[in-house]
């Protein structure tokens, strides 16, 4: 009965393969749920783009930071949120990402209302199965208030230096008070 044993062996192999496939699918589903939970509950903005810098996904925090509906961002170019005067630096950093270079930097981005949003960007290239860069994943922390505070400190320092340099210190102090 070698034929029966061979059939039984094939059936056992097929069953083992199906069990392994089911285990892998379960692991993948759990991993996707963990990723989605992190993505949706992070206090930072998360922005994912493809190789052409087109938005493939953003979390609600990122959309809110930009003043845009989350769904309306899908397919939009990252470059749409860059001020003209920052375009050269943006292009240089985007090229570095295409080369697979992760980085952390400060960036001013354009909100939907035209206002500036200062963020600390931590970006990582996304690699496909062949190891080629197929996009980028980035987390954005709003540092706008920190930038405002830095500007106020600079203004206060400059004012203090001007007062100290003034020949009529008492008169300058009177004007400030």
ROMAR-622967 format. One record per atom (N, C-alpha, C, O, CB): residue in three letters; x, y, z. Coordinates in steps of 0.2 Angstrom, whole numbers, plus 5000, padded with zeros to 4 digits. Each point is the difference from the previous one (the first is absolute). Glycine has a CB too. Layout:
N
AlaXYZ/...
% end
This chain:
177
Unk500449945000/Unk499650065000/Unk500450065000/Unk499950055004/Unk499249895002/Unk501550074990/Unk500450065000/Unk499650064997/Unk500150055002/Unk500949874996/Unk498550064998/Unk499650064997/Unk499650035005/Unk499950065000/Unk500049884989/Unk499850025016/Unk499650035005/Unk500450045005/Unk499950065002/Unk499349854997/Unk501450075002/Unk500550035005/Unk500250074996/Unk500150055004/Unk500349845001/Unk499750104989/Unk500250064996/Unk499550065000/Unk500150065001/Unk500649874992/Unk498750055006/Unk499450045000/Unk499950035007/Unk499950065001/Unk499549874990/Unk500750035015/Unk499950025006/Unk500650055002/Unk499950055003/Unk499549845000/Unk501250104995/Unk500550045001/Unk499950074996/Unk500250055003/Unk500649854998/Unk498950104993/Unk499950064997/Unk499450045003/Unk500150065001/Unk500249894988/Unk499250015014/Unk499550045003/Unk500350035007/Unk499850055002/Unk499349874993/Unk501350045008/Unk500350035007/Unk500450064998/Unk500050055004/Unk500049845001/Unk500450114990/Unk500450064998/Unk499650064998/Unk500150055002/Unk500749874994/Unk498650065000/Unk499650064999/Unk499650035006/Unk500050065000/Unk499849884989/Unk500050015016/Unk499750035006/Unk500550045004/Unk499850055002/Unk499549854998/Unk501350085000/Unk500650035004/Unk500150074997/Unk500150055003/Unk500449845000/Unk499550114990/Unk500150074996/Unk499450045002/Unk500150065001/Unk500649894990/Unk498750035009/Unk499450045001/Unk500050035007/Unk499850055002/Unk499649884990/Unk500850025013/Unk500150035007/Unk500550055001/Unk499950055003/Unk499849845001/Unk500850104992/Unk500650055000/Unk499750074997/Unk500250055003/Unk500749864997/Unk498850084995/Unk499750064996/Unk499550045005/Unk500050065000/Unk500149884989/Unk499550025014/Unk499550035005/Unk500450045006/Unk499850055002/Unk499349864994/Unk501450065006/Unk500450035006/Unk500350064997/Unk500050055004/Unk500249845001/Unk500150114989/Unk500350064998/Unk499550064998/Unk500150055002/Unk500849874993/Unk498550065003/Unk499550054999/Unk499850035006/Unk499850065001/Unk499849884989/Unk500350025015/Unk499850025007/Unk500550055003/Unk499950055003/Unk499549844999/Unk501350094997/Unk500550045002/Unk500050074997/Unk500150055003/Unk500649854999/Unk499250104991/Unk499950064996/Unk499550045002/Unk500050065001/Unk500549884990/Unk498950035011/Unk499450045002/Unk500150035006/Unk499850065001/Unk499549874993/Unk501050045011/Unk500250035007/Unk500550064999/Unk499950055003/Unk499949835002/Unk500750114990/Unk500550054999/Unk499750064997/Unk500150065002/Unk500749854997/Unk498750084996/Unk499750064997/Unk499550035005/Unk500050065000/Unk500049884990/Unk499750035015/Unk499650035005/Unk500450045005/Unk499950065002/Unk499349854997/Unk501450065003/Unk500550045004/Unk500250074996/Unk500050055003/Unk500449845003/Unk499850104988/Unk500250064996/Unk499550055000/Unk500150065001/Unk500649874992/Unk498750055005/Unk499450045000/Unk499850045006/Unk499950065000/Unk499749864991/Unk500550045015/Unk499950035006/Unk500550065002/Unk499850055002/Unk499749845002/Unk501150094994/Unk500650055001/Unk499850064996/Unk500150065002/Unk500849855001/Unk499050084990/Unk499950054995/Unk499450045002/Unk500150075000/Unk500349864992/Unk499150055011/Unk499450035002/Unk500050045006/Unk499650055001/Unk499849874992/Unk501050055012/Unk500050035007/Unk500650045001/Unk500150035006/Unk499249884998/Unk501250104992/Unk500650045001/Unk499850075001/Unk499650034997/Unk501149894996/Unk499750115011/Unk499950075002/Unk500450054994/Unk499850065000/Unk500049915013/Unk500650004984/Unk500450034994/Unk499649994994/Unk499649954999/Unk501550035006/Unk499050064990/Unk499749994993/Unk500449954997/Unk500650005000/Unk499050124999/Unk500149844997/Unk500349954996/Unk499850014993/Unk499450014998/Unk500649905011/Unk500550094986/Unk499950014993/Unk500449954996/Unk500649995001/Unk499250135001/Unk499949844994/Unk500349954996/Unk499950024992/Unk499450024998/Unk500449895011/Unk500750094988/Unk500050024993/Unk500349944995/Unk500449965003/Unk499750175000/Unk499749874991/Unk500349954995/Unk500750034997/Unk500250055002/Unk498649904996/Unk501550024998/Unk500650024997/Unk500050064996/Unk500550034999/Unk499749855000/Unk499250144999/Unk499950074996/Unk499750055005/Unk499850064998/Unk499949884992/Unk500450055017/Unk499850055005/Unk499350015000/Unk499850065002/Unk501349994997/Unk498549914999/Unk499350005000/Unk499749975007/Unk500249945002/Unk499750064985/Unk499750035016/Unk499749985007/Unk499649934999/Unk499650004996/Unk500450125008/Unk500249834999/Unk499749945000/Unk499649995007/Unk499549965000/Unk501349994992/Unk499450085013/Unk499650005007/Unk500350055004/Unk500650025000/Unk499349864999/Unk499650145005/Unk500250055006/Unk499549985006/Unk499549984999/Unk500950124993/Unk499849925014/Unk499649995005/Unk499650065001/Unk500150064997/Unk500749865009/Unk498750084999/Unk499650065001/Unk500450055003/Unk499850064999/Unk499249865003/Unk501550075002/Unk500450055003/Unk500350054995/Unk500050065000/Unk500249865010/Unk500150044985/Unk500350044994/Unk499550044997/Unk500250064998/Unk500749855001/Unk498650064999/Unk499550044996/Unk499750065004/Unk500050054997/Unk499749844998/Unk500250105011/Unk499850065005/Unk500650055000/Unk499850065000/Unk499549865007/Unk501350064994/Unk500550055000/Unk500150044993/Unk500150065001/Unk500549865007/Unk499250054987/Unk500050044993/Unk499350034999/Unk500050054995/Unk500949875001/Unk498650075008/Unk499450034998/Unk499649974994/Unk499750034997/Unk500750075009/Unk499849834993/Unk499749974994/Unk499649945002/Unk500249975005/Unk500850074988/Unk498549945004/Unk499649945001/Unk500549944998/Unk500450004995/Unk498550055003/Unk501149905006/Unk500549945000/Unk499949974993/Unk500549994996/Unk499449995016/Unk499550014986/Unk499949974993/Unk500250044994/Unk500249984995/Unk498949965010/Unk500850134996/Unk500250044995/Unk500850014998/Unk500250024995/Unk498850045008/Unk501449915002/Unk500750004999/Unk500349944996/Unk500550014997/Unk499550055014/Unk499649894988/Unk500249944996/Unk500150024993/Unk499650034997/Unk499849895011/Unk501250074990/Unk500250014993/Unk500350074999/Unk500350024995/Unk498849915001/Unk500950115009/Unk500350074999/Unk500750005001/Unk500349955004/Unk498750105000/Unk501449994993/Unk500750005000/Unk500250035006/Unk499850055003/Unk500349964985/Unk500549975015/Unk500350035006/Unk500250074999/Unk500050045004/Unk500449845000/Unk499850134990/Unk500250064997/Unk499550065001/Unk500250065000/Unk500649884992/Unk498650045008/Unk499450055000/Unk500150045007/Unk499750055001/Unk499649884991/Unk501050045013/Unk500050025007/Unk500750045001/Unk500150015006/Unk499049904998/Unk501250104991/Unk500750035001/Unk500050084998/Unk499750014994/Unk500949875004/Unk499650165005/Unk500150074998/Unk500550014995/Unk500549965000/Unk499150085011/Unk500250004984/Unk500550014994/Unk500750015002/Unk500549974997/Unk498650084997/Unk501049995012/Unk500750025002/Unk500449945003/Unk500650005001/Unk499050115001/Unk500049835000/Unk500349945003/Unk500049954994/Unk500249945002/Unk499350095009/Unk500349984983/Unk500049954995/Unk500749974999/Unk500049934999/Unk499050134996/Unk501549975005/Unk500749984998/Unk500249955006/Unk500249944998/Unk500150164996/Unk499649925012/Unk500249955006/Unk499649945000/Unk500249955001/Unk500150155005/Unk499049914992/Unk499549945000/Unk500349954994/Unk500049945001/Unk499050145003/Unk501249954990/Unk500249964995/Unk500649965002/Unk500149944998/Unk499450144993/Unk501049955012/Unk500649975002/Unk499849945005/Unk500349955000/Unk500450164998/Unk498949905007/Unk499849955005/Unk499649954997/Unk500149945002/Unk500050145007/Unk499549934986/Unk499649954997/Unk500549954996/Unk499849945000/Unk499250144999/Unk501549954998/Unk500449964996/Unk500449965005/Unk500249944998/Unk499950154993/Unk500149935014/Unk500449965005/Unk499549945002/Unk500349945001/Unk500450165003/Unk498749914997/Unk499549955002/Unk500049954994/Unk500049945002/Unk499350145005/Unk500749944987/Unk499949954994/Unk500749965000/Unk500049954998/Unk499350134996/Unk501249955009/Unk500649965000/Unk500149955007/Unk500449975001/Unk500150134993/Unk498949905010/Unk500049965005/Unk500350035007/Unk500149965005/Unk499949954987/Unk500150155008/Unk500250045006/Unk499550025005/Unk499650044998/Unk501450004995/Unk499049935013/Unk499550035005/Unk500350065003/Unk500650015000/Unk499049875002/Unk499950165001/Unk500350065003/Unk499550035004/Unk499449995001/Unk501350034990/Unk499550035013/Unk499650045005/Unk500250074999/Unk500650025000/Unk499349885009/Unk499650144990/Unk500150074999/Unk499450045001/Unk499549985001/Unk501349994991/Unk499350105009/Unk499550055001/Unk499750024993/Unk500550014996/Unk500050035015/Unk498949974988/Unk499750024994/Unk499450055001/Unk499649985005/Unk500849914989/Unk499650165002/Unk499450045000/Unk499549974994/Unk500250004995/Unk500550115010/Unk498749884997/Unk499549974995/Unk499450055000/Unk499950035004/Unk500549854997/Unk499350124993/Unk499550044998/Unk499349975002/Unk499849954998/Unk500950104993/Unk498949985014/Unk499449985001/Unk499550024995/Unk500150044995/Unk500149975017/Unk499249964988/Unk499550014995/Unk499850075000/Unk499850034995/Unk499849865006/Unk500450155005/Unk499850075000/Unk500650044998/Unk499950075000/Unk499349915009/Unk501449994989/Unk500650044998/Unk500450025005/Unk500650024999/Unk498750034993/Unk500549935015/Unk500550025005/Unk500549955001/Unk500049944997/Unk499150115009/Unk501449974998/Unk500649955001/Unk499949965006/Unk499850025005/Unk501050074989/Unk499449855005/Unk500149955005/Unk500749975001/Unk500249974995/Unk498650005003/Unk501550045007/Unk500749985001/Unk499949935003/Unk499749995005/Unk500850134997/Unk499949834995/Unk500049935003/Unk500749975000/Unk500550034997/Unk498449964998/Unk501249975010/Unk500649965000/Unk499849934996/Unk499549975002/Unk500950085009/Unk500049944984/Unk499849944995/Unk500549955002/Unk500650015000/Unk498950064991/Unk500249875010/Unk500549945000/Unk499749954995/Unk499549975000/Unk500750045012/Unk500249994982/Unk499849964994/Unk500549944999/Unk500650005002/Unk498950104993/Unk500149855002/Unk500449934999/Unk499849984993/Unk499450004998/Unk500649975014/Unk500450014984/Unk499849974993/Unk499649945001/Unk500249965005/Unk500850094989/Unk498649935001/Unk499649945000/Unk500349964995/Unk500150024994/Unk498850035010/Unk501349894997/Unk500349964995/Unk499649944997/Unk499649985004/Unk501550045002/Unk498949974988/Unk499649944997/Unk500349945001/Unk500649995003/Unk498950084989/Unk500249875006/Unk500349935001/Unk500750004997/Unk500449965003/Unk498549994997/Unk501350094995/Unk500649994997/Unk500550055003/Unk500650004998/Unk498949974991/Unk500350075016/Unk500550045004/Unk500050074997/Unk500450045002/Unk500349865001/Unk498950114992/Unk500050074997/Unk499550055003/Unk499549975003/Unk500849984986/Unk499950115012/Unk499650055003/Unk499350014996/Unk500050014994/Unk501050055011/Unk498549934999/Unk499350004996/Unk499650065003/Unk499450014998/Unk500649875000/Unk500350155007/Unk499650065004/Unk500350025006/Unk500649985001/Unk498449984994/Unk500750075009/Unk500250035006/Unk499550005006/Unk499450014998/Unk501450064995/Unk499449925013/Unk499650005006/Unk500350055004/Unk500650005002/Unk499049884998/Unk500050175003/Unk500250055004/Unk499550025006/Unk499450004999/Unk501250054991/Unk499749975015/Unk499750025006/Unk500150085001/Unk500650024999/Unk499449865006/Unk499550154996/Unk500050085001/Unk499850025007/Unk499549985002/Unk500350034985/Unk500750035016/Unk499850025007/Unk499950084999/Unk500550034997/Unk500149885009/Unk498950124996/Unk499950074999/Unk500450045005/Unk500049995006/Unk498849994991/Unk501750065001/Unk500450045004/Unk499950074998/Unk500450055002/Unk500549864998/Unk498550114998/Unk499850074998/Unk500150055006/Unk500350055000/Unk498949914992/Unk500650025014/Unk500050045006/Unk500750005002/Unk500250065003/Unk498749915001/Unk501549984996/Unk500750015001/Unk500450054996/Unk500450045002/Unk499649845002/Unk499850124990/Unk500350054995/Unk499850075002/Unk500450044999/Unk499649874992/Unk499450105011/Unk499850065002/Unk500350035006/Unk500350055000/Unk498649924995/Unk501249985010/Unk500450025006/Unk500750024998/Unk500350045003/Unk499049885004/Unk501050044989/Unk500750014998/Unk500150074997/Unk500450045001/Unk499849844997/Unk499350144998/Unk499950074996/Unk500050055006/Unk500350054999/Unk499249904990/Unk500050045015/Unk500050055006/Unk500650015004/Unk500250065002/Unk498649914999/Unk501549985000/Unk500750005004/Unk500550044996/Unk500450045003/Unk499449855002/Unk500250104988/Unk500550044996/Unk499850075000/Unk500450045000/Unk499849864993/Unk499250125007/Unk499750075000/Unk500250035006/Unk500350065000/Unk498849914992/Unk500849995014/Unk500250035006/Unk500750015001/Unk500250055003/Unk498849905002/Unk501450014993/Unk500750005000/Unk500350064996/Unk500450045002/Unk499749844999/Unk499650134993/Unk500250064996/Unk499850065003/Unk500350054999/Unk499649884991/Unk499550075013/Unk499850065003/Unk500450025006/Unk500250065001/Unk498649924996/Unk501449975007/Unk500450015006/Unk500750034997/Unk500350045003/Unk499149875004/Unk500950064988/Unk500650024997/Unk500050074998/Unk500450045001/Unk499949844995/Unk499150145001/Unk499950074997/Unk500050055006/Unk500250055000/Unk499249914990/Unk500250025015/Unk500050045006/Unk500750015003/Unk500150065002/Unk498749905000/Unk501649994999/Unk500650005003/Unk500550054996/Unk500450035002/Unk499449855003/Unk500150114988/Unk500450044996/Unk499850074999/Unk500450054998/Unk499849854996/Unk499250125008/Unk499750075000/Unk500450045005/Unk500249985005/Unk498749974992/Unk501250115000/Unk500350055004/Unk499650035006/Unk500250025005/Unk500550014985/Unk498649975008/Unk499550035005/Unk499749945003/Unk499449994998/Unk500550124996/Unk500449855010/Unk499749935003/Unk499450025004/Unk499549964999/Unk501649995001/Unk498850105004/Unk499450015004/Unk499550024995/Unk499449985002/Unk501350065008/Unk499450004985/Unk499450024995/Unk499849944997/Unk499449994999/Unk501150125000/Unk499949854998/Unk499949934997/Unk499549965004/Unk499549974998/Unk501650044995/Unk499149985013/Unk499749965005/Unk499350035001/Unk499549965001/Unk501550005005/Unk498950104995/Unk499450045001/Unk499549984994/Unk499449995001/Unk501250105005/Unk499649924988/Unk499749984994/Unk499749935000/Unk499449994997/Unk501350104996/Unk499749875009/Unk499849935000/Unk499549985005/Unk499649954999/Unk501550024997/Unk498950075010/Unk499549985005/Unk499450044999/Unk499550005004/Unk501449985004/
% end
